[in-house]
Amino acid sequence: MEKIIGLIDAPFTPMHQNGDINLEPIPAYAAMLQKNGLKGVFINGSSGEGYMLTTEERMALAEAWMKAKPEGFKVIVHVGSCCLRESKKLAAHAAEIGAWGIGSMAPPFPKIGRIEELVKYCEEIASAAPELPFYYYHIPAFNGAFLPMLDLLKAVDGRIPNFAGIKYTFESLYEYNQCRLYKNGKFDMLHGQDETILPSLAQGGAQGGIGGTTNYNGRELVGIIDAWSRGDLETAREKQNFSQEVINVICNYRGNIVGGKRIMKLIGFDLGPNRVPFRNMTDDEERSMKAELEAIGFFERCNEI
């Protein structure tokens, strides 16, 4: 099964001011991401507020991204839902429209507390699109599924034929690397934390990743991998440290989903508001965040529109 090389973006969902999804920006969005070195998108995930969208909205977004994708651009569709039947419907739809792959996090309700429960959940979804690579999206801060991922790989090995790997969005570089080393790298371990790309590369990982701050800081994050590949550790280190500075700013403004989406407006690509119950930034907060970003030289280094 093909392994992903390079960084995949987790895009925001464009919305009108009334909260309806807005498909119009997607072609320009896809072109902008490719221009800045991204290799594809993982849509309808946490950055895209996927759990707050209807099934019909998620399908419409998937279709729009498939129509807009540049040549060679991978579209992976997050199909996770609290309703397994909806997940399977979304997975089958992703296969029908020709998506490159699918993925799912564990549902936030009911909470999954055992490996076998998680395996069964993944197995049901993956079976709805057996020809597509399936990635488990490990983000326990979102859903409370603090389960050992090495145990998951052992449990799915030989049981879910199209299980491709894990989008690993958690703090344990040790566990990430142990999963990467399992059976000489059998599964594709996609690095999911933009703040630790460089230490992961030092262990031998992060050949592929899925990030959220890549929406506006993709050039710098791609540059970490490029510099490492050239053996330029000092440049890689500087870019990683700068990327952490950007993350430090958005953490002051309710994180990537809220603060990051507003950064898109500041770089000239307004994607609209977040849905309730997210608390959108005020104009005063926007001005304050802009000043903090200016202070670190962000706008000279951010993605080009």
Summary of the structure (lengths in Angstrom):
residues: 305
radius of gyration: 18.2
end to end distance: 33.5
largest distance: 53.8
contacts: 1048
relative contact order: 0.13
helix: 50%
strand: 13%
